[in-house]
């Protein structure tokens, strides 16, 4: 087994075993994640997305802010563990960052139950057939595509991460670095 896949597998198992009995409480995200650079020369898929409340999202409208596209499912314990830190990050960095969550193949009722049960306030886009995940090259959950403020995909982070912890801060700083470098 490839080392990065082993890390993600171990992270997923660690988060799963740390969950409270009955799966009602999310575990803390573990440090089992893997960051892959966006393939050089590969165009990003189109991003006209519509979230659960009918808001249309386009990358062009988000220029000047970094964007995190987080792919998740409510049955995925590492995904459940990661969501609270994404929510906290989005609230803390609202002026510089947009976080859009993309749910994989779950019914509107299942997604709504999860949103209500967790108090999730991030935009939620349903990937009904898995076409978005396929277009963005997502095969591991959770995965987050990191897009810089100029609207260019920089990397894909596979696995759960505490986005308000030191590693999350490091990834966000690196994501916003090209913008800072140009202002000097």
MARZA-398871 format. One line per 3 residues: number of its first residue (from 1); for each residue x, y, z of N, C-alpha, C, O. Coordinates in nm, 3 decimals, m for minus. Example, Ala and Ser with C-alpha at 12.3 -4.5 7.8 and 13.67 -1.06 7.14 Angstrom:
BEGIN
1) 1.319 m0.569 0.780 1.230 m0.450 0.780 1.320 m0.330 0.780 1.424 m0.332 0.846  1.285 m0.225 0.708 1.367 m0.106 0.714 1.290 0.003 0.787 1.341 0.114 0.804
***
This chain:
BEGIN
1) 0.085 m0.118 0.000 0.000 0.000 0.000 0.089 0.123 0.000 0.186 0.129 0.076  0.059 0.219 m0.082 0.132 0.344 m0.092 0.128 0.418 0.042 0.025 0.414 0.110  0.236 0.484 0.082 0.245 0.548 0.213 0.135 0.652 0.237 0.078 0.658 0.346
4) 0.105 0.734 0.135 0.003 0.838 0.157 m0.135 0.776 0.174 m0.215 0.825 0.254  m0.164 0.668 0.102 m0.293 0.600 0.119 m0.301 0.537 0.257 m0.407 0.537 0.320  m0.188 0.483 0.304 m0.184 0.423 0.437 m0.212 0.530 0.542 m0.285 0.505 0.637
7) m0.153 0.650 0.526 m0.175 0.760 0.620 m0.322 0.797 0.626 m0.377 0.814 0.735  m0.386 0.810 0.510 m0.527 0.846 0.507 m0.611 0.735 0.567 m0.706 0.762 0.640  m0.578 0.609 0.538 m0.651 0.497 0.594 m0.638 0.495 0.746 m0.737 0.477 0.816
10) m0.517 0.513 0.796 m0.496 0.517 0.941 m0.573 0.633 1.003 m0.633 0.618 1.109  m0.570 0.748 0.938 m0.644 0.865 0.989 m0.792 0.835 0.996 m0.858 0.867 1.095  m0.844 0.774 0.892 m0.986 0.742 0.891 m1.021 0.644 1.000 m1.123 0.659 1.068
13) m0.938 0.542 1.019 m0.964 0.445 1.124 m0.950 0.508 1.261 m1.028 0.476 1.351  m0.853 0.597 1.280 m0.836 0.664 1.409 m0.956 0.750 1.442 m1.006 0.747 1.554  m1.004 0.826 1.345 m1.121 0.911 1.368 m1.243 0.826 1.396 m1.325 0.861 1.480
16) m1.255 0.715 1.324 m1.370 0.627 1.343 m1.370 0.566 1.482 m1.473 0.562 1.548  m1.255 0.517 1.528 m1.250 0.452 1.658 m1.260 0.553 1.772 m1.297 0.516 1.883  m1.228 0.679 1.747 m1.237 0.781 1.851 m1.377 0.836 1.867 m1.405 0.910 1.961
19) m1.467 0.799 1.777 m1.604 0.852 1.783 m1.676 0.798 1.906 m1.647 0.689 1.955  m1.770 0.878 1.954 m1.851 0.836 2.068 m1.940 0.719 2.027 m1.974 0.707 1.910  m1.979 0.633 2.122 m2.069 0.522 2.089 m2.196 0.574 2.023 m2.252 0.676 2.062
22) m2.239 0.501 1.922 m2.360 0.541 1.851 m2.336 0.642 1.741 m2.428 0.674 1.666  m2.214 0.692 1.729 m2.179 0.784 1.622 m2.249 0.918 1.630 m2.264 0.986 1.528  m2.294 0.959 1.748 m2.368 1.084 1.758 m2.279 1.205 1.774 m2.323 1.317 1.752
25) m2.155 1.184 1.812 m2.065 1.296 1.833 m1.943 1.278 1.746 m1.886 1.169 1.741  m1.902 1.381 1.678 m1.786 1.371 1.590 m1.658 1.367 1.672 m1.648 1.431 1.777  m1.561 1.293 1.623 m1.430 1.286 1.685 m1.347 1.405 1.640 m1.381 1.472 1.543
28) m1.240 1.430 1.711 m1.146 1.532 1.667 m1.079 1.483 1.540 m1.044 1.365 1.532  m1.060 1.569 1.439 m0.987 1.524 1.321 m0.844 1.489 1.359 m0.784 1.553 1.445  m0.791 1.388 1.296 m0.654 1.346 1.324 m0.559 1.410 1.224 m0.602 1.481 1.132
31) m0.430 1.385 1.242 m0.330 1.443 1.155 m0.306 1.359 1.030 m0.203 1.376 0.965  m0.397 1.270 0.995 m0.379 1.184 0.879 m0.433 1.247 0.753 m0.547 1.223 0.714  m0.352 1.328 0.689 m0.394 1.390 0.565 m0.277 1.392 0.468 m0.162 1.372 0.506
34) m0.310 1.418 0.344 m0.212 1.411 0.237 m0.243 1.525 0.140 m0.356 1.535 0.092  m0.147 1.610 0.111 m0.169 1.723 0.020 m0.101 1.692 m0.113 0.019 1.666 m0.119  m0.181 1.696 m0.220 m0.131 1.671 m0.354 m0.141 1.800 m0.435 m0.247 1.862 m0.436
37) m0.034 1.841 m0.503 m0.045 1.961 m0.587 m0.146 1.938 m0.700 m0.163 1.826 m0.748  m0.211 2.045 m0.742 m0.303 2.037 m0.856 m0.218 2.002 m0.977 m0.113 2.062 m0.997  m0.261 1.907 m1.059 m0.180 1.867 m1.175 m0.149 1.984 m1.268 m0.239 2.056 m1.313
40) m0.022 2.002 m1.295 0.024 2.111 m1.382 m0.043 2.100 m1.518 m0.044 1.993 m1.579  m0.098 2.211 m1.565 m0.162 2.216 m1.695 m0.305 2.165 m1.698 m0.371 2.175 m1.801  m0.353 2.109 m1.588 m0.491 2.058 m1.585 m0.587 2.172 m1.551 m0.573 2.239 m1.449
43) m0.683 2.192 m1.638 m0.783 2.296 m1.614 m0.876 2.253 m1.501 m0.896 2.134 m1.478  m0.930 2.351 m1.432 m1.029 2.321 m1.329 m1.164 2.297 m1.395 m1.195 2.359 m1.496  m1.243 2.207 m1.338 m1.379 2.188 m1.390 m1.461 2.317 m1.370 m1.428 2.401 m1.286
46) m1.565 2.330 m1.448 m1.654 2.446 m1.433 m1.713 2.442 m1.292 m1.738 2.336 m1.237  m1.735 2.560 m1.237 m1.788 2.566 m1.101 m1.915 2.648 m1.090 m1.924 2.731 m0.999  m2.011 2.630 m1.175 m2.139 2.691 m1.142 m2.214 2.594 m1.051 m2.269 2.494 m1.099
49) m2.217 2.622 m0.923 m2.280 2.534 m0.826 m2.403 2.603 m0.767 m2.406 2.726 m0.756  m2.501 2.525 m0.728 m2.619 2.579 m0.660 m2.630 2.503 m0.528 m2.638 2.380 m0.527  m2.631 2.578 m0.417 m2.639 2.511 m0.287 m2.783 2.480 m0.248 m2.877 2.509 m0.322
52) m2.799 2.422 m0.130 m2.929 2.376 m0.084 m3.033 2.485 m0.069 m3.153 2.458 m0.074  m2.989 2.609 m0.050 m3.086 2.717 m0.034 m3.102 2.799 m0.162 m3.168 2.903 m0.162  m3.042 2.751 m0.272 m3.061 2.815 m0.402 m2.960 2.920 m0.440 m2.976 2.986 m0.543
55) m2.853 2.938 m0.360 m2.748 3.035 m0.392 m2.658 2.976 m0.501 m2.616 2.861 m0.492  m2.630 3.056 m0.605 m2.540 3.016 m0.714 m2.398 3.058 m0.679 m2.374 3.173 m0.639  m2.304 2.966 m0.693 m2.163 2.991 m0.662 m2.081 2.979 m0.789 m2.089 2.879 m0.860
58) m2.000 3.083 m0.818 m1.908 3.083 m0.931 m1.772 3.132 m0.882 m1.765 3.225 m0.801  m1.666 3.071 m0.930 m1.532 3.114 m0.887 m1.506 3.260 m0.922 m1.442 3.331 m0.844  m1.553 3.304 m1.036 m1.530 3.444 m1.076 m1.587 3.541 m0.972 m1.531 3.648 m0.950
61) m1.697 3.504 m0.909 m1.758 3.589 m0.807 m1.680 3.589 m0.676 m1.701 3.675 m0.590  m1.589 3.491 m0.660 m1.514 3.478 m0.536 m1.370 3.527 m0.548 m1.291 3.510 m0.456  m1.335 3.587 m0.661 m1.198 3.638 m0.681 m1.160 3.729 m0.565 m1.240 3.808 m0.516
64) m1.034 3.717 m0.524 m0.985 3.796 m0.413 m0.995 3.720 m0.280 m0.938 3.763 m0.180  m1.067 3.609 m0.280 m1.078 3.524 m0.161 m1.028 3.384 m0.197 m1.052 3.335 m0.307  m0.960 3.321 m0.104 m0.926 3.181 m0.122 m1.056 3.100 m0.111 m1.151 3.144 m0.045
67) m1.058 2.984 m0.174 m1.178 2.899 m0.172 m1.138 2.758 m0.134 m1.040 2.703 m0.185  m1.215 2.700 m0.042 m1.200 2.559 m0.009 m1.326 2.488 m0.054 m1.436 2.522 m0.010  m1.312 2.389 m0.142 m1.423 2.304 m0.182 m1.407 2.173 m0.107 m1.318 2.094 m0.139
70) m1.492 2.149 m0.008 m1.480 2.032 0.076 m1.582 1.926 0.035 m1.703 1.950 0.041  m1.533 1.810 m0.006 m1.617 1.697 m0.047 m1.634 1.604 0.073 m1.536 1.563 0.134  m1.759 1.572 0.107 m1.789 1.495 0.229 m1.916 1.413 0.213 m1.989 1.426 0.115
73) m1.939 1.327 0.313 m2.064 1.251 0.324 m2.092 1.231 0.472 m2.000 1.220 0.553  m2.219 1.227 0.509 m2.253 1.214 0.651 m2.218 1.077 0.707 m2.203 1.063 0.828  m2.206 0.975 0.622 m2.169 0.841 0.668 m2.018 0.827 0.692 m1.973 0.726 0.745
76) m1.942 0.927 0.653 m1.795 0.927 0.663 m1.755 0.992 0.796 m1.767 1.114 0.811  m1.707 0.912 0.891 m1.675 0.966 1.023 m1.564 1.071 1.018 m1.577 1.173 1.086  m1.455 1.053 0.941 m1.356 1.161 0.933 m1.417 1.290 0.876 m1.377 1.400 0.916
79) m1.514 1.278 0.784 m1.583 1.397 0.732 m1.659 1.466 0.844 m1.651 1.588 0.859  m1.731 1.389 0.921 m1.809 1.443 1.033 m1.717 1.512 1.133 m1.753 1.617 1.188  m1.600 1.455 1.156 m1.505 1.512 1.251 m1.447 1.644 1.202 m1.417 1.733 1.281
82) m1.433 1.657 1.071 m1.369 1.775 1.012 m1.462 1.895 1.000 m1.416 2.009 1.007  m1.590 1.872 0.983 m1.686 1.979 0.955 m1.683 2.092 1.059 m1.683 2.209 1.018  m1.680 2.065 1.190 m1.680 2.177 1.286 m1.559 2.270 1.268 m1.573 2.392 1.284
85) m1.442 2.216 1.236 m1.326 2.304 1.218 m1.337 2.384 1.088 m1.289 2.497 1.083  m1.398 2.328 0.985 m1.423 2.405 0.862 m1.519 2.520 0.891 m1.499 2.632 0.843  m1.622 2.492 0.970 m1.719 2.595 1.007 m1.649 2.707 1.084 m1.669 2.825 1.055
88) m1.566 2.671 1.182 m1.495 2.770 1.262 m1.399 2.852 1.175 m1.390 2.973 1.191  m1.329 2.786 1.084 m1.238 2.856 0.994 m1.313 2.955 0.906 m1.271 3.069 0.891  m1.425 2.912 0.849 m1.504 2.999 0.763 m1.553 3.122 0.838 m1.555 3.232 0.784
91) m1.593 3.103 0.963 m1.640 3.216 1.043 m1.525 3.311 1.074 m1.542 3.433 1.068  m1.409 3.257 1.108 m1.294 3.339 1.145 m1.234 3.413 1.025 m1.185 3.525 1.040  m1.238 3.352 0.908 m1.171 3.407 0.790 m1.271 3.452 0.682 m1.237 3.451 0.563
94) m1.390 3.491 0.720 m1.497 3.520 0.624 m1.458 3.624 0.518 m1.505 3.615 0.405  m1.374 3.719 0.552 m1.336 3.822 0.455 m1.236 3.772 0.351 m1.231 3.823 0.239  m1.156 3.671 0.389 m1.050 3.624 0.300 m1.073 3.486 0.242 m0.995 3.440 0.159
97) m1.181 3.418 0.286 m1.197 3.277 0.253 m1.344 3.242 0.233 m1.431 3.289 0.305  m1.370 3.157 0.132 m1.503 3.099 0.112 m1.489 2.948 0.124 m1.400 2.888 0.063  m1.575 2.887 0.203 m1.577 2.742 0.219 m1.711 2.692 0.166 m1.817 2.731 0.215
100) m1.704 2.604 0.067 m1.825 2.545 0.008 m1.813 2.395 0.027 m1.713 2.334 m0.013  m1.915 2.335 0.087 m1.912 2.191 0.108 m1.994 2.122 0.001 m2.098 2.172 m0.042  m1.945 2.006 m0.042 m2.011 1.931 m0.149 m2.038 1.790 m0.097 m1.945 1.713 m0.073
103) m2.165 1.759 m0.081 m2.207 1.629 m0.028 m2.217 1.526 m0.140 m2.271 1.554 m0.247  m2.165 1.408 m0.113 m2.163 1.300 m0.211 m2.286 1.212 m0.203 m2.304 1.139 m0.106  m2.369 1.218 m0.304 m2.475 1.121 m0.334 m2.574 1.092 m0.221 m2.627 0.981 m0.215
106) m2.601 1.185 m0.134 m2.700 1.160 m0.030 m2.830 1.232 m0.062 m2.831 1.333 m0.132  m2.938 1.179 m0.010 m3.070 1.237 m0.036 m3.082 1.374 0.029 m3.011 1.404 0.125  m3.173 1.457 m0.021 m3.196 1.587 0.042 m3.232 1.574 0.190 m3.189 1.654 0.273
109) m3.311 1.472 0.224 m3.350 1.451 0.364 m3.229 1.416 0.451 m3.215 1.468 0.562  m3.142 1.330 0.402 m3.023 1.291 0.478 m2.932 1.412 0.501 m2.879 1.432 0.611  m2.914 1.492 0.397 m2.830 1.611 0.409 m2.893 1.710 0.507 m2.823 1.767 0.591
112) m3.022 1.730 0.497 m3.091 1.824 0.585 m3.083 1.778 0.732 m3.063 1.861 0.821  m3.098 1.649 0.757 m3.085 1.596 0.893 m2.945 1.624 0.948 m2.929 1.663 1.064  m2.844 1.602 0.863 m2.706 1.627 0.906 m2.686 1.776 0.936 m2.629 1.811 1.039
115) m2.732 1.862 0.847 m2.717 2.006 0.866 m2.786 2.050 0.995 m2.727 2.123 1.074  m2.907 2.007 1.016 m2.980 2.044 1.138 m2.915 1.985 1.262 m2.907 2.052 1.365  m2.871 1.861 1.254 m2.812 1.795 1.370 m2.678 1.853 1.412 m2.641 1.846 1.529
118) m2.605 1.910 1.318 m2.472 1.964 1.348 m2.470 2.116 1.357 m2.373 2.174 1.404  m2.577 2.180 1.313 m2.578 2.326 1.311 m2.491 2.382 1.199 m2.451 2.498 1.205  m2.462 2.302 1.099 m2.377 2.344 0.987 m2.438 2.466 0.918 m2.555 2.465 0.880
121) m2.357 2.569 0.902 m2.403 2.691 0.836 m2.329 2.719 0.706 m2.354 2.819 0.640  m2.238 2.631 0.669 m2.166 2.646 0.543 m2.258 2.614 0.426 m2.354 2.539 0.443  m2.230 2.670 0.309 m2.308 2.630 0.190 m2.289 2.481 0.163 m2.178 2.429 0.171
124) m2.399 2.413 0.132 m2.395 2.270 0.101 m2.450 2.249 m0.040 m2.565 2.282 m0.068  m2.366 2.194 m0.126 m2.405 2.157 m0.262 m2.417 2.006 m0.264 m2.329 1.935 m0.215  m2.525 1.956 m0.320 m2.542 1.811 m0.333 m2.485 1.764 m0.466 m2.520 1.816 m0.572
127) m2.398 1.665 m0.459 m2.341 1.599 m0.577 m2.422 1.471 m0.598 m2.381 1.363 m0.558  m2.537 1.487 m0.660 m2.639 1.382 m0.667 m2.586 1.252 m0.727 m2.611 1.145 m0.671  m2.515 1.258 m0.837 m2.465 1.138 m0.905 m2.314 1.116 m0.886 m2.260 1.017 m0.936
130) m2.246 1.205 m0.815 m2.102 1.193 m0.799 m2.024 1.256 m0.913 m1.903 1.238 m0.922  m2.092 1.330 m1.002 m2.026 1.391 m1.116 m1.925 1.498 m1.077 m1.819 1.510 m1.139  m1.957 1.577 m0.974 m1.862 1.680 m0.930 m1.736 1.617 m0.874 m1.625 1.659 m0.907
133) m1.753 1.516 m0.789 m1.636 1.448 m0.732 m1.548 1.390 m0.844 m1.426 1.402 m0.840  m1.612 1.328 m0.940 m1.536 1.269 m1.051 m1.463 1.378 m1.129 m1.345 1.363 m1.160  m1.531 1.488 m1.161 m1.470 1.596 m1.238 m1.350 1.658 m1.166 m1.252 1.697 m1.229
136) m1.357 1.666 m1.032 m1.250 1.725 m0.953 m1.146 1.621 m0.911 m1.050 1.656 m0.842  m1.163 1.494 m0.951 m1.065 1.390 m0.920 m1.070 1.343 m0.775 m0.969 1.298 m0.722  m1.186 1.352 m0.712 m1.199 1.315 m0.571 m1.235 1.167 m0.560 m1.334 1.122 m0.619
139) m1.154 1.093 m0.484 m1.179 0.950 m0.461 m1.174 0.915 m0.313 m1.216 0.806 m0.273  m1.122 1.005 m0.232 m1.106 0.983 m0.088 m1.188 1.089 m0.016 m1.189 1.206 m0.055  m1.257 1.047 0.091 m1.340 1.140 0.167 m1.295 1.146 0.311 m1.267 1.042 0.372
142) m1.286 1.266 0.367 m1.307 1.394 0.302 m1.188 1.431 0.215 m1.077 1.383 0.237  m1.212 1.517 0.119 m1.108 1.580 0.039 m1.146 1.726 0.020 m1.264 1.760 0.010  m1.045 1.811 0.016 m1.069 1.955 0.001 m0.979 2.009 m0.108 m0.857 1.992 m0.103
145) m1.038 2.074 m0.208 m0.962 2.140 m0.313 m0.935 2.283 m0.266 m1.027 2.354 m0.226  m0.808 2.323 m0.270 m0.767 2.456 m0.226 m0.743 2.543 m0.349 m0.660 2.512 m0.434  m0.817 2.653 m0.356 m0.813 2.743 m0.471 m0.764 2.879 m0.422 m0.815 2.933 m0.324
148) m0.664 2.934 m0.490 m0.606 3.061 m0.444 m0.698 3.180 m0.476 m0.796 3.165 m0.548  m0.665 3.297 m0.422 m0.751 3.414 m0.444 m0.761 3.459 m0.590 m0.851 3.537 m0.624  m0.671 3.412 m0.676 m0.679 3.444 m0.818 m0.767 3.344 m0.893 m0.783 3.355 m1.015
151) m0.823 3.247 m0.822 m0.914 3.151 m0.884 m0.846 3.030 m0.946 m0.903 2.966 m1.033  m0.724 2.998 m0.901 m0.649 2.883 m0.955 m0.640 2.773 m0.850 m0.603 2.799 m0.736  m0.674 2.650 m0.888 m0.658 2.537 m0.797 m0.510 2.517 m0.769 m0.429 2.514 m0.862
154) m0.475 2.504 m0.642 m0.336 2.486 m0.603 m0.306 2.343 m0.558 m0.199 2.289 m0.586  m0.403 2.282 m0.488 m0.379 2.147 m0.436 m0.510 2.083 m0.393 m0.615 2.148 m0.385  m0.500 1.954 m0.365 m0.611 1.879 m0.307 m0.560 1.816 m0.179 m0.460 1.746 m0.178
157) m0.631 1.843 m0.070 m0.597 1.789 0.060 m0.690 1.671 0.085 m0.812 1.688 0.092  m0.632 1.551 0.097 m0.712 1.429 0.117 m0.700 1.385 0.262 m0.590 1.373 0.316  m0.815 1.361 0.324 m0.819 1.321 0.464 m0.870 1.434 0.551 m0.890 1.546 0.503
160) m0.891 1.405 0.678 m0.945 1.504 0.772 m0.833 1.588 0.831 m0.721 1.542 0.851  m0.866 1.714 0.859 m0.770 1.809 0.913 m0.840 1.900 1.011 m0.957 1.934 0.991  m0.772 1.939 1.116 m0.822 2.042 1.205 m0.784 2.176 1.139 m0.671 2.222 1.151
163) m0.881 2.236 1.070 m0.854 2.356 0.990 m0.821 2.479 1.074 m0.767 2.575 1.020  m0.852 2.479 1.202 m0.817 2.593 1.286 m0.690 2.568 1.365 m0.648 2.653 1.444  m0.627 2.452 1.345 m0.502 2.419 1.410 m0.382 2.465 1.327 m0.400 2.530 1.224
166) m0.261 2.432 1.371 m0.139 2.478 1.303 m0.127 2.433 1.157 m0.086 2.511 1.072  m0.163 2.308 1.127 m0.154 2.260 0.989 m0.252 2.332 0.899 m0.219 2.366 0.785  m0.373 2.354 0.948 m0.472 2.430 0.870 m0.422 2.571 0.843 m0.435 2.622 0.731
169) m0.364 2.634 0.944 m0.309 2.770 0.928 m0.197 2.771 0.825 m0.187 2.862 0.744  m0.111 2.668 0.829 0.000 2.659 0.733 m0.053 2.646 0.590 m0.003 2.713 0.500  m0.154 2.559 0.569 m0.210 2.541 0.435 m0.277 2.669 0.386 m0.262 2.705 0.269
172) m0.349 2.736 0.473 m0.417 2.859 0.434 m0.316 2.969 0.401 m0.334 3.042 0.304  m0.210 2.981 0.482 m0.106 3.081 0.455 m0.038 3.056 0.321 m0.014 3.149 0.245  m0.008 2.929 0.292 0.054 2.895 0.163 m0.042 2.923 0.048 0.001 2.966 m0.060
175) m0.169 2.901 0.069 m0.269 2.926 m0.034 m0.278 3.074 m0.067 m0.299 3.110 m0.183  m0.262 3.158 0.033 m0.274 3.301 0.012 m0.141 3.368 m0.019 m0.138 3.487 m0.049  m0.030 3.293 m0.013 0.104 3.348 m0.037 0.119 3.412 m0.174 0.179 3.519 m0.182
178) 0.068 3.353 m0.285 0.088 3.418 m0.415 0.027 3.559 m0.420 0.084 3.647 m0.484  m0.083 3.581 m0.354 m0.146 3.712 m0.351 m0.058 3.811 m0.277 m0.039 3.924 m0.323  m0.003 3.771 m0.162 0.083 3.860 m0.084 0.209 3.894 m0.161 0.255 4.008 m0.159
181) 0.266 3.794 m0.230 0.391 3.816 m0.303 0.372 3.921 m0.412 0.463 3.999 m0.437  0.257 3.923 m0.476 0.232 4.019 m0.585 0.210 4.160 m0.534 0.229 4.256 m0.610  0.170 4.176 m0.409 0.143 4.309 m0.355 0.271 4.381 m0.314 0.270 4.502 m0.293
184) 0.378 4.307 m0.301 0.506 4.369 m0.253 0.568 4.454 m0.358 0.674 4.512 m0.335
***
